[in-house]
Amino acid sequence: MAVLQSLQGPNAGQLFPLEGATIVLGRHPACDVVLESGAVSRQHARIINLDGQFFIEDLHSRNGTLLNGQPIVHRCPLAENDEIGICDLTFSFHMELPASEQTSVVERRTAEPDSEALMVDDEPSGDNSTIMPMVNVSSGSTGLGLAVNTEAKLKALIEISRNLGQAVGLAEVLSKLLDSLFTIFLQADRGFIVLRDAATGRLVPKAIKYRRREESQTVRISRTIVQNVMSNKEALLSADAANDARFDMADSIVDFQIRSMMCAPLINRDGQSLGVIQLDTLDPRNRFQQEDLDVLASVACQAAFAVENAQLHETAMRDEALRRELAVAHEVQRGFLPSAAPRIPEYEFFEFYEPANQLGGDYYDYIELPGGRLAIVVADVSGKGISASLLMAKLSAETRYCLASEPSPAEAMARLNRAFCLSGWDDRFVTMVVGVLDPKRHEVTIVNAGHLPPLLRRGPGAVEAIGTAESRLPIGVDAEVDYEPTVLSLAPSQSLVFYTDGITEAMNAGDELYGLPRLLNMVQSDVEGVERLGRRILDDVKRFVGARPQSDDMCLACFGRVQV
C-alpha cells in the first residue's frame, strides 16, 4: 500500500495511506487527507492511482504545490522518496508501507469536539486466545434467540428501543445508542461506533463516549479487531485484553490501558456488516462477562436496523437536497443559452436543447459580431452531468470572448483551443462547430473542431455534409492545431443543420441507432421553412426512440435563408 509520510508540520511522522483511485489533500474535512493549516486550500491537490502508477496534480490551489522543490503545473508522476510541499507542510511518497510504521497510519478523523479518533493497524500474533469467547450474529443468527439472562436482555432491548424510537438522523441514533449502552453496562469506561463508508469502503469512527470527560484523548482504534469482527460476523469478548495473546499488546490496547473489551458487529437486513460497537473498561475488578457479550450482541442486532434506517433517511435527505440544487442549477444552465432566436431579415432560425439529465454538456449559442455578422455555435463537452455542465458554462464565456477578439472564426477557434489546453482539463475535450453568417453577403464561414459535419440542405432531395475534409481535432487535445475554414453561399430556401451525437446516436428499444442516414433522409424531405424542418427531425427521432429513456444530451440548431 502506497503512503505519504509527514516530514514537516504538526503531524510529523504520521503515515497517510493512499487508498482508492483518487486521494484529495486539503483543508476541507471531506478530503481524504485533511491538512489543518490556514494556508492550505479547501481542496489543494490530489494524487491519482492509474494501475499502480501514482501521479500528483495541483487543484488550482491558492499557494500551489511543490514536487521536489519545483511548482507543479501539470500532472506529474511520483517516484519513491519524492517530496511533496504544500505550504508549510512536507511529505515523502513511498510505494510500500514500512513495517515499523504500521501503527501510525491515519485513516479518518472524527467530528468529536474534544477528541480525535485514529484507525491503526495493530498486528496481532498468530496465537489463539483462550479468554476470548465469541457470539455469532450473522444473518442466520439474529441474536434474539441467545440464551442470556432474560432480565438483562429485556432491559437492554427496552432501553435501546425507547431511546432509538424517536431518533432519525444518524448522529442522533449513534449518540443515543452509546448513552443506552453506558446505562446498561455500568463498568464501561469508553465506547465507540465505527461504520464502513459505503462509497469508499473505509472504516470511519462515527461516535465516541467516555464515562469521565477528563479522560478524553486521542482514540486509537484497532483496524485489525474491527475488520475481524465485521468479516467473521462474531461478537468478541476479552476478559483481560492486556494479557490476551491475540491482541499481542496492540497499541490501541496499551495506550488506553484497557483491561477488558467487547466488540460486536452491526449486521443489516441483507447480512452485511455496517460496522461495529466496541466497549472498553479500565477496572480489572469489573471485567465484562459472557452474559455481557450476549446482551451486547443482541443489542447490536437491534441497533443495526436503526443505523441502517438512519443511513437510508440521510441518503434520502441528501438526494432531495441534491434534487433541489440540480433543479436550480438546471435553470442557471438554461440562462447560459439564448433566450430567443435572432431576428435577421431574410433568415430563419430554429434551436432545440434537452439534456439527458437535469444538467448536460451540450451547448449552443448565437453570438453577435461586428459588421452585422452572427456566429452560430454548437458544441458537445465530453462526459455528462455536473462536471460537463460546469465546463460548458466556462466554454460559453470563453467562446464569446474569442470570437469577439479575433478577426476570423478559424483564429478564434485556435485561440479557444489554446486556452482550453492550458486550463488543466487533461481528461476532457470538446467537439465544436462554428458557423459565422454574413447576412449582407449571404455567406457562411464554417470551422469544425472534431464535430459532426453540418448538413447543407440545397432543397428537397439535395443534402450534403460540409467541411469533412477541413475538420480538425477537438478542442483540448492539441494546443498547436490550426483550424481551416469552409466558406459557402446560401441561396434562397437553402439552410444548414448543426447537431450533436445525441441525435444520431439516439437508440430505440432494440438497441438500434437513429443514425446519420436517417437524419439525412429527414433533412432532404420535402418541407418548407427552417422551423418545420427542425420539428420534423425531432418528431422523427421521438418516434424512433419510443419509450426508451434518453441516454445522451440532444442539441439541434437549424438556420437558413427564406424563400423570397
N, C-alpha and C positions, 0 to 999 in steps of 0.2 A: 504494500500500500504506500503510495507516494504521500509525502508530508511536507509542510512548511515548518521550519523551526525558527522561533523568535530569537533573534540575536540582540536586538536593542529595543527597549521600550518597557512598559510596565509589566509585561508578561514574558520577559526574557527567559529563555529556556523551555518554554512550552512548545508542544508539538500540535499542529493542526492537520488532521487527516484530509486528504484531497479525494473525497468520495463523490462519485457521480460524474456526469459528462461535463458539467459546468459548476464552478465554485466561485461565488461572488464575494469579494472582500470590500468592506465598507463600514461606515458608522451606523447604518440603519440596523435595528435589531433583527430584521428578517434576513439579513445577509448570512451566508454560510459561515464566514469568518468575520466576527464582529470586532472592529478596531476602535477602541474607545479613545479617540483623540479628536479634539476640536478642528484640527486642520484637515482631517480625512473627510472626503466627500461621502454622502449617504451611500452611494454605490460607486466605489472608487476604481476598482479593477476587477478583472475576472481571469480565472485560469480554466482552460479548456482541455479536456482529455479526448484526443482523437485516436482511438485504437491503441492506447498505451503511450502515445506521444503527447507531451504536455506543452501547451502554449500559454502565453500571458498577453493580455492587452489592457490598455487603459480605457476606462469608460468615460472619456471626456471629463475627467476629474478637474477640480479647481487647481490643484497643486501638482498634478502629474504623477507619473510612476517611473521609477528608475529600475533598469536591469543592468547589474554590474556597473553602476555609476552613470549609465547613459539613459537619457529620456526615451521612453517607449513611444513611438509614433504609430507603428502598425503592429499587428500580431507578431509576437516573437516566440521562437521555440525555447524551451527550458532544458538545461542540462544539469547534471549532478553538481551540487555546491554553488549553483548560481545564486547571487544575492539580489534580493528584491527590496527596493527602497520605497516606502510610502510615507511621505512627510518625515516625521522624526522616528519612524519605526523601520526596522530592518529585519528581513527574514532570509533564511537559506532554504533552497529547494533540494529535496532528496527523493530518489525514486523508491527507496525502501525505508520502512520504519525501523530505526535502531532498536535492537532488543533491549538495551539498557534503558531506553526511554519509554517503554510501553505505558507506564502508569501516568505519564504526563500528558497524554493525548486529551485534547479538549473536544467535546462533540457539540454541545449547545448550552447556552446559558438559560437559567430560569428567570422568570419575571418576579421572583420574590424580592421585596424591597430591601430586606436586611441580610440576604444570604445569596450564595452562588452555588449552583449545582453542576458538578462535572461528572460525565460518564468516563470511567477509567477502565483500562484493560488489565484487570488483575489476572495473573497467571496461576490457576490452581494446579496443585500437584495431581499426579495420576492416581493417588490413593483414594479409596472409598472411605467414607466416614461411617462409623457405627453409631454416631449420635445425631444422625440427620434423617428423621422419619420424613416420608413424603405422602401426599394425598393426591390421587389422580382426579383432576377436574376437567377432563376433556369432554367433548360433546356427548360421549357415551355415558358420562357420569357427572351429572349437573351439580352434585354436591347436596341436593335437597334430601337425598336418602342416606346421608352419612350417619353412622352410629355415634352420636355425640350426646353430651349432656343436654337433655331436652330443654331445661330451663335456660341454659346459656345460649342455646341456638335460637330459641324463641325471642329471647331478649335482644339478641343481635339483629335478627331479621326485622323485628318490630321497630327497633331503633333506626335501622337503615331505611326501612320503608317510610317511616314518619318523616325523617329528615330529607329524604330524596324526593318525596312525593310532590313537593311544590317547586323543586329546583328544575330550571330549564336550561340555562347556559352551562357550558362545560366547566368553567371556573367555579361556579356555584356548586355544581354537583360534586366536584373533587374536594372542595373545601368542606362541605357538609359530610362527605364520606369520611374524611380524616377526623373530623370532630366526633363522629359517631364511634369510630374505632378507638379513639382515645377515651371515650366514655366506657366502652366495653372492656378494653384492655388497660387497666389502671397501671400496669407495670411498664407500658410503652413509654420510652423517652423520646423517640423520634419516629416519624412515619413519612413516607413519600410515595408518590404515584408517578410512574414512568409510562408514557404511551409511545407507541410507534407512529411516526409521522406517515400518513397514508401516501403522500406524494413522493417522499424521499426514502422511506424505509428506515429513517434514523430513529434512535431511541432518545426521547426528549423528556427530561424531568419537568412535570407539569404542576406539581403541588408538593409542598413540604410543610411539616408541622413539628414543633418542638414542645415538649412538656413544660420546659422552663425557657423563657425567652432569652435569657442571658447566655444560653448555650449556642445561640445561632452562630454559625460559622460556615466556611466552605464545605459543602457536602460532596463527598467523593463516593460515587455510586458504582458498584462493580458491574460492568457490562457483561462479564462472564456469567455471573449469577443470574442476572436478568434474562439474558438470552437462553440460558439453560432451562429456567423455569418456563419461559414462553414456548420454547421449542418442544419440551417434554410435556407441557401442559400439566405439570405437577406442582402442587404447593409444597414448599420446602421449609423444614424447621431445623435449626441448630440450637441445641440447648446450651452449648458452650462454644461460641463462634471463635473465640481466641485460640482454642486448642483443637479446633476442627481441622483435620488433616486435609480435607477437600478445599478449604479456603487457603491453606498454605500461608497463613499470616498475611493475607492480602491487605494492601494499603487502605482500602475502604473500611476494613475491619479494625486495623490497628489505629488509624488516625482518630476514630471516634471512640475507641476503647469499648467496642461492642462486646457484650458478654453473651447475649442471646438474640436471635433474629428469626423472623418468619417472612416468607415471600410467597405470594400467591398470584397466579396468572388471572387476567381478565379475559374470559373467553366469550366471544359474541355468539349470536344465534347460528352463524354458519360454521362454528367450531374453530374460528381463527383467533389467535392471541392478539388482543388490542394493546396489552402492556402488563404491568404488574403493580401490586400493592406490597410494600415492604414495611415491617415494623421492627424496631430495634429496642433493646433495653440495655442499660449500663449496670444495673444492680444484679450481682450474681445470686442474690438471695431470692429474686423474683423472676426466675427464668420462665420463658414460655414453655408450655407443656403440649403433649399431643392433643389434648382437648382444645387448647387454644388454636392449634393449627386447623383442626376440623372446623371450628367456628369461622376462622378467617377464610378458609376455602369456600364455605357455604356463603358467607357474606360476599366474597368476590364474585360468585356466580350471579347474585342479585345486582351487585354494583355494576357488573359488566353491561347489563341491559340498560341501566341508567346512563352510563358513559356513552354507549352506542347511540341511545336516543338523543342525548345532548349533542353528540357529534353530528348526527343527522339534522338536528334542529339548526345548529350553527351553519352547516352546509347549505340548508335551505335559505337561511337568512342571508348568507353571502351571495347565493345565487340570485335572490331577489334584489339585493343591493346592486349586484353586477348588472342585472336586467335593467334596472332604472338608469344606471350610469351609461349603459350601452345605448339606451333609448335617447338620452341627452346627447351622447357622442354622435349618434346617427343624425340628429338634427344639425349638430355642429358641422359634420362632414358634408351634409347637404348644402350648408352655407358656403362651402368652397366651390360648389358647382354654379353655373349660370342660373340666374333666377328667371330669365326669359330668353327666347331666341332673338338674334339680331334682326333689325329691320333695315334691309338694304333694297333699294329699288331693283326690280327685275330678278331678285333672288329669293329663294325659299329655303327654310331650314327645318329639320326635324331631329330630335335627340331623345334617347332613352337610356336610363341607367338604373340597374337594380342589382344590389349586392346579394351574394348567396346568403350571407348572414346580415346582421344589423350594420356591420362595418365591412367595407370592401377595399380592394386595391385598384380597381379600375378607375379611370379618370377621363373626363372630357372637359373642354373649355372653349370659350370664344374670347379672343383677345384682340382688342382694337389696337391697331398700329398706325404709325404716322402715314400720311398720304391717303387716308381713307381705306387702307388695307385692313383685312381681318384674318387672323390666324385661327384655324380650326384644329384643335388638338385632341387626340385620343391616345391613351396610354394604359398599360397594364403592368402593375408592380408585381414582382414575383411573390408568391405567398398569398395568404388571405388573413382576414381578421384584423385585430387591433394593430399589430406591428405594420401590416401593409397599409392600413388607413392612415397611420401617423406619417409613414413615408410618402404617401400620396399627398398629404397636406403640405409637407415640405417641398415636394416636387411641384405642386401647383404654384407656390410663390416664386420658386427659382425659375420655372419655365417662363412666367410672365416677365421677370426681370431680364432674362437672357434674350428673349425675343424683342423686347423694347430697347435693349442696349446694343445689339449687333445689327449690321446693315443687311444681312441676308439670313434666311432661315437655316441654311447649312452651317454658317458660322455660329448661329445661336445654339444649334444642336450640339456642335463641338464644344462650346463653352459650358453648356449644361452638363455634358458628359464628363468633362474635366472636373467640374465642381463636385459632381456626384462621386467620382472615383476617389477624390481627396477627402470625402466625408467619413470614410471608415466603414461603409456598409459593405464589408467584404463578401458577405453571403447573400447579397441582394442585387438584383438588376431590374431594369425597366425596359420594356419594349414600347416604342412610341412612334406615332406618325403625325406629322405636322403638315397642314396644307394652308399656305398663305394666299388668300384670294385678293386679287386686284380687280374690283368691280368695274373700274373705269376702262381697263383693257380686256376685261373678261378672261383673265389668265389666273391659273392656279400653279403655285410652286410647291411641289411635294418633296419632303425629306423623310426618309424612313429609317428608323433605328431598330432593326430587327423585328418590326411589327408585321402583322398580316397585311398583304398588299391591298391597298384601296381598290375598289371596283368602280370603273368608269362606265356609266350607262349612256350610250350614244342614242339609244332608242330601243323599242321592243325588239328582242332577239339579238341585240348588239351590245355585248358587255365584254370588257377586257380588264385584266389585272394590271395595275400601273406600278412602275418602278421596281419590279422584281430584280432587275439587274443592278439597280442603284442602291438596293437595301444594304445596310451595314450592320455591324454588331450592335446589340442592345446597349443602352446607357448603363455604365457602371462596370463594364467588362474590361475595356482597354482605354486608357486616358488619351492615347495617341491616334484614335480613329479619326479619319477625315470623312465627312458625310457629303454625298453627292445629291444635287437637286434634280428633280424632273419637272419640266415646265410644260404645261399643256393649256390649250384654249378651250373654253366652254361655249358651245353654241346654244341657242335657244332649245329648251327641253332636255338638255344634257345635264347629268348630275353625277355626284360622287358619293360612294358609300364607304365610311370608315367603321370598323367593328373590332371587337375583341374576341378571343377564342371561347368566351362563354357562349357565343352564338354558334359557332361552327362545331364546338365540342359538346353541345347540349345532348343529353342521352335520353333515350326512351326506356320503357320497361324491359326491352330486350337487349339492353346494353349496346344499342346501335347509335353511332354519332350522327348528328344532323348533317355535318359535313359541308365542305365548300361547294361541291357540285349542286347540292340542293339550294344553297344560298344563291349561287349564280342563276339558277333557274328562276328563283323568285325575283331577282333584280332585273332580269331581262323580260319579265312578264309584261303583258300589255296593261299598263296602269298609268294614269296621268297624275302628275304632281309629286313632289318630294314627300309630303306628309302621307299621302296614300301609299306610296312605295314603302316607307318606313313601317307603317302599321300592317301592311300585308306581310312583310318579313316577320314581324313579331307574332302575328296571328299564326303564321305557318309554323314557327318554332314552338309556340304553345301547343298547337295541335299535335305536333310530332312528339313532344315530350310527354304529353298526357298528364297523369297524376304523379309522375316521378318527381321527387323534390329537386329543386335547383341545386346544382353542385358547384357552380362557379359564378363569379360576377359576370353580368351581361352589360355591355355598353354598345350603343349604336348611334352613329351620327351621320345624317344624310344632308346634303345641300346641293343646290343646283340652280340653273338659270331657267326662269319660267318661259313659257311659250308667249311670244308677243304677236 
